[in-house]
Amino acid sequence: MSSTQKTILFAAVSIFALTSAQAMAQESRSVDVITVTAQKREQGIQDVPVAVTAYNEELLLNAGVHDLKDLAIISPGLNVTSTSNEFVTTARIRGIGTVGDNPGLESSVGIVIDGVPRARNGVGFNDLGELERIEVLRGPQGTLFGANTTAGIINVVTKRPEYDFSSHIQLDYIGGEASGWGVSGGMTGALDDSMALRLYGGIRERDGYQSVQTFGGPRTETEDGDQDFYTFRGQLLIDFTENVNLLLTGDLTKREENCCGAPSIVSGPTAAAINALVPGGRPMPGSEDPFSRVIQSNRGTGQNIIDHGYSGELNWQFDNFDMTAILSDRTYNLNSGQDTDFTGADIVFRDAGNNAFDFGNTTFELRFSGSSENFDWMVGSYYSSEDLVRTDAIQMGSDFSAYLGLLGGNPGLVNLLANGLGGAFIPGYVPLAPGAGAPLGGGNPLGDTFTQDGTSFSLFTHNTWHLTDSTDLTFGLRHTRTEKTANFDFADSNVPACDVWEAVFGDALDFSTPLSQAILGGFSLGSGVPVASLVQFGTFTCLPFSRDVFSRIDNTQSLEENEFSGLLSLSHRFNDDLLMYGTYSHGYKAGGFNLDRFTQAGDSAVNFTSVLADPTSYPARFDPETVDSFEIGIKTEWANDTLLANFYLFRSEFDTYQLNTFNGIAFFVTSIDGASTQGAEMELLWLPESMPGLTMQGGVTYADATYNEFAPTGTPDVDRLSGQNFSLAPEWYASGSATYNGTFGQDMTWLAHLDARYLSEQNTGSDLDPEKVQGAYTLFNARVGIGSADESWSLELWGRNLTDENYIQVGFDGPFQPGSFNAFLGTPRTWGLTLRARR
């Protein structure tokens, strides 16, 4: 932490302390009143043997939490990153998460909103509306929340309809370079004696915080990272009787934005070739300046998202037990464009018109719960059906052929080598015309279509046996049956130069066979190009999206899994203010299919000779992820129940860990045998009696998340991971917030709020290249405001990333540019004004 940052933090805390004499009179506050639903029933947070932190409405408003990405700054142990579009958003807890670029992989961190799970992180990161609280549960949660929660759960609880009428409106102005505005509001009230309604809507627009050099396009937008969306949510509560109620919910969000370009952090030797084609198309080595927030992008990054869904929750209290049933149906549609080479040269791109992701998910949960004198029980079932369609079309730009040729010293080399090989080894070969070897629009312009249908059915039980008045034994078990069927429909490619290479060296393009080596040796002598360079040039001429071999391996694959998850926990309350527990839990994340073109699976290259003989052997399937976790927790209360201080020790051991990584050419999925995360956490909440206007909350997490050491595989991108820390897994996380509410005059109140977050050094790349390391950094947000004592209005000035800290979210290999690296950046400093009115 720099001296400037320390001064800001010290000054803010000093203001809170020096204004204690102005504290407004309040009733005595207590941490005992905090309620959570971490075990799917309302309980005091200090009675739950789970590492859970709750953030209430006041803190979420003061911290400016509109979506789950905003939550990271106040939640220790949570890390949230975004990359090429809004869908590719990944949450990690204690260093564990799943890279979200491939929809075939499910998330390690579960997201549940009002009891409805979101099957991928990316479909849960829209505006959350009116919040009651957010709970972050750390560690595997497979018993109550099911598969794909091996790292934890983010449980969002929104406000329900109320019978007393109230309404509110909020106006936001965003200043600075990324200026914008927002309007949101809602109302709630009774329709009659047994029905209540809540409505919420919002519109937000913001300029982009990155400037774009378009180099003549076809892109015309000169900003990137903008925001333009509207959202609507409606809830209807029907109280049939005192014991039976039904909550119906519907929501819709639509976004039309440009996201996300990524500047150069390291330019390698290929930058010279790019600049020869388009001067300034990529910074030359030594001139990289990523935090100028000027990017080179001649192709569009427009994205269009429609996210909507419906749910119904029925609660029925019988004489001896309660029943809850939740039915939901959700649909998520994304179309997105991408300048896939992330430069000003027109090398490779995705057009928004034929790159899409459509996801439909229907879920139903039924559970029964009850209690006796010394036993609390719950049994239930859960069903999920999902339909996923991904269309992916990567096309060559007008500069691809010349760029690839320049890497070999001659802009016409693509055609020269193809014509040389074709003339020598293909009878009747007709030479390619200049530029025809890798033309504009070449690749797979029609797009590959990947479909996946999946169903999951679970039976679960979760119970607590009160052995004594102070000792509880909690145990749970869940059985999950998962079935998935994936269809791979690969489009024809249109790269005539690659057709030549495949015709000469076979569809498998295996350069290692004796025949291929003989051909390469003879051609090398005639062309003057070394064999190693020929192999590399052939590989780049025949990138995955260029190869016709894929169109010959259309296939359908299926999997079926039956897995158990569960927990066993013993807790003892030594007195009213001290609870200690120990928990063992087993979690499971489903296996699946890599929904992409790839030439490497795990630690091995794809054997296309075998795959052509049997297309269903295309190695798209990857194994499930399982984890055994051990946790010791100590929950304490001090100072007349105004100070909460909790401590946790944890260790999670993964039998297999699903890794999705980008090697500069394509994403590939591999299962790492053996990985772990271990460490300690502390969380604090202080409601000081002597300063009733002050609330302080924070925590520290130490997490050592590492891959086990393993024998070399021969694949550098895999071998580099042996014994190393996970990517995007800093060892130290710390966050804290301080809020002070005071009064002045007869009818006025004032607010001062500061929150901060510290992350230690981390490698932001999934393959752990040293160029992707992000040093330790600290972020500060603040808010000050005034308002009326009756809360009818308030005006607040706020700032985010006050010190304008520059940091990398995710670093990655420059696509098709060996030795070059790009990065998705964190947002710069922003500030704004918020006006709220209520009645």
N, C-alpha and C positions, 0 to 999 in steps of 0.2 A: 504494500500500500504506500503510495507516494505521500510526501509531506503535505501537499495540497489537499489530497483526499482525507488525510487524518485531521487536518484543520477544519475542513467542512463538517466532518462527522462530529468532532469535539464541539464545534460552535453550535450545531443543531441540538445536541444533547444538553448543552449548557443552557440554551434557551428554555428547554423543557423544565430543567431543574430550577432556574431562577424565577419562573412564573408560577411556582407552586402556590404562592399566596393568593393567586387569582382563581384557584381551582373552584369550579362550580360544585355546589352541594349535590351529592348523590347518595343513594342508598349504598350500603356496604356491598362491595363486589366480591365474588368468589369464583374460583376455577371449578368448583364442584358442579356448577350449573351447566357446564359444557356437555352437550349431548351429541352422540354420533350414532351412525347406523352401520358401523364397520362389520358387525355380525348379523346384519339384516334385521335387527330389532333395536329400538331406541335404548341406549345405555349411556351412563356417564363415561366420559372419555378416560377417567382414571380407573375405571373398573374393567376395562377391556384388555385382555392379554395380547394386545397387538400393538406394533409400532405404528401409531396413527397420529397425524397432526391435523387439526381442524382449523379452517380459516373462515371467520364469520363475515357477514355482509359488510360490516363497517370497515374491516381491514381490506376486503376485496375492493371496495369502492375507493378507499384512500390510496391503495396501491395501483389503481387503474387497471384492474384485471377484467378485461372484456372476453378474452379467450384463454385457453390453457397455456399458450406460449407466454402470456403475461404472468402466469402463476409462478414460473421458475424463479423469479427474482426474490420471492419471499419464502420459498420452500427448500430447505437444505436437503441435499441428496438427490434433487431432481434436476435433470438437464434436458432441455428441449431445443432441438435444432431443426431448421428448414433448409431445403436445398432448391432443386430446380423448379418447383411449383408448390402451391399450397398443400397439395395432397402429400407431398414428400416431406412430411413432418414426423419427427421421431422423438418419443419421450424415453428417457432412461432414468432408472432409479438405482442408486448405489452402484452406478457404472454399467448396469445391464439394460440393454435395449436392442431393437432390431432395426437395421437400416431400412428405410421405407421406400426405396426407389423401385422395388419389385413387389407388385401386389400379390404375388404368389406366397410371400412370407407374411405370417400373421405377427402381431405385436407381442413383445414380452411384457409390456406395461399395458394393462387393461384400462379402458376408459368406459365408465358407466355414468349415464346421465338419466336421472330420475328412474333408476332401476333397469334401464335398457342398455345393454352392452353395445359398444361400437366396435365392429369387427376389425377395423384397422385404425391406427392412430390418426391418419390423415382425414378420416371422415368425422372426427370429433373435435376439430379445431376451428369451428365457426363461432360467431358471437353467441354467448351463453345466455343473454337476456338478464332477467332479474334473479339474482342469486340469493339463496338462504345461507349456504355454506358449501365449501369444498373440503373433502377429506382426502388426504394422501396416505395410503396404506403401503408400508414398505415391506418387502419380502414376498415370497410366494403366497398367493391367495386362492389356491386351486380348489379348496373344499366348497366355499360358498359362491365364488365367482367363476369357477370353471377353468377350462383349458386356456392357455395363452395369457396367463397372469404369473409367469415365473419370476418376474421382477417386482410386481406390485400392482396397485390399483389407484386410479384417480377417480374418486366417487363424487359426482357433482349433484347437488340437491338444489333445485330451483324453487322459487316461491310458489306456493299453491294459492288457488283462489280463496278469498276471504269474503265473509258476509257484510262486513262493514265497508262502506264505499270509501275509496281513496283513488287518487289519480296523481300522475306526476309527468313532467316533461323535462328533458335535459338537452341543453344546447352546448355543443363543443366547438371551440375554434382552435385550430392547430397552427402555430406560427413557425417561422424559420423557413429553410429551403424547401422542406416537404410540407408545405402549408395545406390546410384542408379544413373540413368542417364535419359535424355530425349532428343529427337530430334523433332522439329516441324518446319514447314515452310509453305509458301504459295506464291501465286502470283495472280495478277489481271491485266487485260488489255483488250484491244479491240480485238474482232474477226473481226469486220468490222465496218462501220459507225453507225450501229444500234444495235450491240450486244457486250456485255462485259461479261467477265468470271472472277470468283474468285474461287480459289482452296486452300484448307488448309488440312494439314495432320499432325499427331503427333504420336509419340510412347513414352511411359514412362514406366520405370521399376524401382522398388525400393525394397530393402530388407524389411522384416518385422521388426517392432519395439518392438515386444514381442517375447521372447524365450519360446519354448514349451517343457515341459517334457511329453513325449509320453507314458512312462511306457509300452513299448513293443507293442504299437499300437492297432489296425492295422494302425493308423496314422504313416506316415513317415516324414512329413514336420515338421521341428523343428523351424520354424518361423511363425508368424501370424501378420496380418496387413500389408502385402506386397502390392505392386502395379505392375500390368503388363497389359497394355492395349494399343490398337492403335485406332485412330479415323481418320475419313476422312469426309470432307464436301466440296460440290461443289455447286456453284450458277451461274446461267445464267440469265443475264438481257437482255431483248429484248425491245427496244424502237421502237414500231411500228410507232408512230408519236410523235410530241412534247407533246401530251396530253394523249397518251395511252402507257403503259408499262406493261410488264409481268416479274415477278421474279420467276424463278424455282429453287428449292433448294432440295438437297438430302444429307443425312448424314448417317454415320454408325460408331458405336463404339462397340468394342469387348473387354471384360475384362475377364481374368482368374487369380483369386487371392484367397488368403486365408483370410477369415474374418468372424466372429470376436470372438476371445476368450475373456473371462472376468474373471479376478482374484477375489479371495475372499477378501472382505473388513471386513466381520464378519463371523467367523466360530462358528456354534452352536453345540449343543450336538451330532448331527448326524455325526460330523466330526470323532468321535472316531470309528464309524462303518465303515466309508470309509477307514480310515487308517488301521483298522484291516484286510481289504481285500487287500488294496494296500497301503503299507507304503508310506507316503508322498503324497497320492492322493489328499488330501486337507490339507492346513495348519491347525494345531490344534489351538484351542482358545488361543489368546495371541501371536501367532507367525505370524499373517497375515502381509504381506508386499506387498500390491498391486503394489506399485510404483517401486518395483524391476523389474517389467514388465516380470516376469516369471509366466507362466500360466501352469495349469495341464489340459491336453487334450489328451486322448488316441484315440479320433475319429477325423476325418478330418473336416475342415471348408472350404473346397474348394467351390468356386462359379464361375459360368460361366455365363456371361451376354452378350447378343446381343441386341443392341438397334439401330433401324434404322427407317428412315422415309423419306417422300417426301412431298413437299408442293408447291403450286403455288399461287402467289399473283398478282392479276390484278388490276391496278389503271387506271381509266379513268376519265379525266377531261372534263366535258361537259360545256356548256356556263354558266349555272346557278347553277350547283352542281357538286360534285365529287362522284364517285362510287368506292368502294373497295370490292373485293371479294377474300377470302382466303380459299383454299381447302387444306386439309392435310390428310395424312394417316400414322399412326405410329404403330410400333410393338416393343414390349419389351418382351424378354425371359430371365428367370432366373432359373438356377439350383443351389441349394446350399445344402451343408452338414452342420451338426451341432453336436457338442458334447453337447447334450441337458442338461446334468447334470452339465456341466462345472467343472468336476473333472477328476482326473486320473483313477478313477474306471470306469468300463464298466457297467454303470447303464442304461442309456437311450440315444438314438442317432437318428439322421436323416441322411440318406444316400443321397448323391447328385444325385444318379441315379433315385430316385423316389420321389424327393421333388422339385417341380417346380412351377413357376408362369409365365403364358403367358397372355399378355395383348395387345389387338389390339384396336385402337381408330381412327375413321374417323370423321373429323369435317369440317363444312362449315359455313363461316360467310359472309354475304352480308350486306353492309351498304351504305347509301347515306347521304351526308352532304352538307350543303350550308350555305350561309350567306347573309343577307340583311343589310340595314343601321343600324338597331338596334336589329337584331335577328340572332343568330347562331343556326342551327338546325342539328339534326342527327336522322335518323331512321334506323333500321336494324333488321336482324334476324340471329339466330344462331342455328345450328343443330349439335348434337354429337351422335355418335353410338359407343358403346364400347362392346367388347367381352372379358371376363375375365375367365381364367381357373386356378384354384389352385389345385395342387396335394400335399397332406400332409400325410406322413407316419412316425409315431413315433414307434420305435422298442426298445425292451428290450435288454440290453447287458447281457453279461455272468455273471455279478455280481449282477443283479437286485434282484434275489430271495434271495441270501445270505444277501445282504444289508438290504432288508426289514425285513428279519428274525432277523437280529442283532438288529434292532430297538426295537424288542420285547425280546431280550436277547438270541435268539437261531437262528443260521443261517439256520436251517431247518424248521423254524416256518411256512413258507408259505405252505409247504406240510402237516405238522402236523395238522394245523387248517383245511385245505381243506379236508384232509382225515377224520378228526374227524367229521366235519359237514356232509360230504358225507355219511360216514358210519352210522351216526345216523339218517339222514333224507331223504336219497335217496335210494329207494329200488334197490337192485342189483348193488350197487355202486362198481366200481373197483378202488382200491387205486392207487393214482398217484405214479409213480416211482420217486426216488430222483432226484430233479432238474427239473422234468417235469411240475411242477405247473406254473412256469413263466420262460420258456426256452429262450435261446438266439434266437433273432429274433422274439420273441413274441410281441404282440401288434397288430398293423395293418400294416404289412410289405408291403401289396399290395397298400396301400395308399387310403385315401378318395379323391374323386374328387368333387370339388365345381365349378360350372359354373354359371356365371352371365352375362346376356345380358341386356344392358341398352341403352335407347335412351332419348335424351333431346332436346326439341325444345323451342326456346325463340323468342319473339318479344320485341324490346326495342326502346326507344326514349330518347335522351339526348339533352337538349336545354338550351341556355342562352339568356335571354332577357335583353338588355342593357337599363335599366330604364332611366338612365341619362348617361352623359359622364363618370361618376365616379361610378355608382351603377349598379350592375348586379344581376339578379335573375336567378339562375340555377336550373333546375328541370328535373328529369328523372324518368322513370318508365319501369319496365321490368316484363313480365309474362313468367314464365318457367313451362313447362309441362314435368314431368319426369316419365318414365316407366321403371321398372326393373323386371326381372324374374330370380330367383335363383333356381338352382337345387342342391340338397344335395344327393350325392351318396356315402354312407358310406360303407367302406370295412368290411369284416368279421374280427373279432379279433381272435387271437390265444393265449389265456391265460387260460389253463385248470383250474387253481385254481380259477380264477374269474368266470368261468362257474359254478363251485360248489356254490359259494356265490349267484349268480343270480338264480340258481335252488332252493336254500333253501329259500332265502328271496324275490324271485320274480324278474322279469326283471327290475322293477323299483328300486330295491335295497333300499327300503324304510324301514329303521330301526326303524321308529317311530310308526308303526302300533302295535296294541295289540298283534297280532300273532308274529311279529318279536321280540317284547320285551319279550314274553314268551320263544321263542326259545333261545334268547340271554341269558336270565336268567338261563335257565336250562343248557345250554352249558357252561356258565361261571362257574357254580358250579362244573361241571365235569372236566373242563380243568384248573381251577385255574386262568384264565385270566379275569380281571375285565371287566364288560360290556362296559364301556367307551373305554377301550383299544381294545376290539373286534370290536367296531364300527369304530374306527380309523384304525385298521388293515384291516378291510374289505374295507374301502374307498381307502386305498393305494394299496391293491391288485387289486381293480377294478378302477384304474385311467381311465379317459375318453377313452384313446386309447386302453384300455384293454377290454372294455365292448361290448358284442355282441348286446346289446339292440340298439345300434346306427344303426347296419346293418338292423334292422327291421323298421326303421323310414325314409327310403329314401322318399323324397318328393320334391315337387316343389311349390314355393311360389312366389307371385307377389305383386307389389305395384304400385300405381299411385298417383302422387302428382301434384297439381296445385298451384303455389305460386307466389305472387307478391313481388318484391323488388323495391327500388327506393330511391330517395333523393330529398331534397329541401335545397337550399343554397342561402344565401343573402350575397353579398360581396360589400364592399365600399372602393374605393381608395381615401384616404384623400389628397394625393399628389403623385408625381412621385415615392416617396420612402416609402410609407406606404399603405399597403392593410390590411383590416381586414374582416374576414368572419365568419359566423356561419352556420353550416350544420347539418341537421338531415338526417340520412340514415337508411334504413331497409335492412337487409341482410338475406340470407337463404342458408343453406347447406342441401343437400338432405339426406333423410333417406336411409336406406339400410338394409343389412343382415349381420349377424355375420357369416362369412365363416369359421367355425371352429367347432370342437367338444367341448361342454361345458356342465357343470352340474349346472351352475348358470346363470340366466339371470336377469340383473338388481339387485334388492335387494331380489330376491327369488330363491330358488332352483328349478330346472326344475322338474315338476310333470310328471315323465315318465309314470305313469299309464294313465294319460289323453293323453299324446303324443302317446302312443302305440295305443290307441283307435282311434286317429286322427292324423297321422304323420304331417299333414300340420299345426298343432297347436304347433309344435316345435318352441319355442319362439326366433327365430333368428332375427326377424325384430326389428329394432330400429327406433325411431322417427326422423323427420328432426330437424335441429338446426336453430333457428331464433334469430336475434339480432336487437335491436334498439340502434342506436349510435348517440351521440351528440358531436359536436366538435366546438371549437372556435379557430380560427387561426389568428395570427398577423404576416405579412410578411413585413420585413423592409430592407432598404438598407442605408448604411452610407458611409462616407469618400469617396465622389465622386464615389459612386457605386462600391467600391472595397471591401466592407464588407457586407455580407448577414447575417442577424440575424433574425431567425424566431422562434415563440413561439406558442405552441399549448396546449389547455386544452381539455380533452376528457373523455367521459364516455360511455361504451357499456354495455347494459343490455341484457342478454341471457334469453329467455323464457325457452329453453331447451338447454343443453350442452351435446354433445356426449362424453362419457368417455370410453376409452378402457384401461383396467388395468389387470395386471397379479398377481394372488394370490398365486403363488408358484406351482400351479397345472395346471391352464389353463388361457387363456385370457377370460374375459367376458366384454360385452358391456352394459353400462347403460346410461340412459339419466337423467342428474341431473336437477331438476326443479329449475331454478334460479341460475344465476351466473353473475358476472360482472367484468369488468376491468375499472379502472379510473385512471387518473393521468395527468401528464404534460410533455412536451418535449421542448427542446431548441436545435436548430441546428445553426451552424456558418460556414461561408466560408469567408476567408480573403485572399485577393490578394493585399498586401501592396504596395502602390505606391513607397515608399522609398526603397523597397527591391523587385524589379521586378522578382527576381529568386525564391522568396519564396511563397509557397501556404500552407495554413493551413485550415483544415476542421475537423469538429467534432460535437458532440452532446451529450446531456444527456437526458435520459428518466427515469421518475418515473412512475411506473405502479403498482397499487394495484389490482391484479387479484384474486378474491375470489369466493368461492361457498357460496350461501346463506345458512343460517341455516335452517335445516329441522328436522322433527320429526324422532326419531330413527326407523330404519327399521329392526333391528335384525341381520344385516349383518355387521360385523366389518369393512370389507374393504370399505364399502359404508359409514357407520356412521362416520368413522374417518374423512371424508371430510367436514362434516357440519361446515360452518363458517370459513373454513381454506383457506389459499392461494393455488392457483393452483400449481401443480408440475412444475418444470423447468420454474418458473416465478419469477426471482429475482425482488425485488422492484426497484433497481437502476441499470441502464445500463449507461455506459459512454464510448465513443470511440473518438479517435482523431488521426489525421495524420498531419505530417509536412514534406514538400518536398522542397528541395532547389536545383536549377539548377544554376551552376556557370561556368565560363570560366577561362582557364589559357593558356597562350601562344596565338598564332595566330589561331590555328586550333583545340584546344582541349576543351572539356567540362567535367564537373564533376557533380555528383549527390549524394545527401545525403537524405535519407528518413527514417522516424520513424513513426510507428503507434502503438497504444496501445488500450487496451480494458479492462474495469473493470466491473465485475458483483458482486453484493452483494450476501449475503447468499441465498441459494435456496434449496428446497427439490427436489431431482432428481428422486424420485419414484412416479409413478402415484397413489399409495395408501398411500403416505405420511408417511411411516414408518420412525421413527426418525433416524434409522441407515443409511438412504440414504441422509442425509443432506450434502451438499457441502458448505463449508464456502466461504466467499468472496475471490476473486482472481483477479489478473491482468496479462494480457499477453502483451508482447512486441515483435514486429517484426521490422527489420531494413534492409536497403539496401544502399550500397555505390557503386559508379561506375565511370568510366571514359569512354569517347568516343570522336569521331570526331565531329567537328562542323557541318559537312554536314550530320550527322546521318548515315553515311555509316557503322559504326561499334560501338559497345559499349561492355564493360566488367564490370560485376557487381558481387559483393560479397554480399550475403544476409543471414539472419538468421531469423528463426521463433521460437517463444516461447524462447526468448533469455535467460531468467532467469530460464529456465527449470522448470516452474511452474507445480506442480502436482495437477491435478483436475479430478473430476469424471464427465463424461457426463451424464450417466444414471445408477442409482442403481436399483436392482431388487432382489426379493426373490430367494434364491438358489432353483432351481427346485427340488421338492420332498425332501427337506431338511429343515424342520421347524426350525426356529431360525438362519438360515444361510443366508448371503446376498453376492451377487456378484455385480460387476460394470463394465461398459464399460468406459474406461479411455480416457481422452484427449491425443492428441499426444505430445510426448516429444520434446525437443529442436532439431531442424534440421538446417543445414546450407548448403550452396552450392554456386556454381559459374554459372553465365549465360553469354553466349557470343551471341551477336546478330549481324547479318550482313544484310544490306539492299542495294538495288539498284533501 
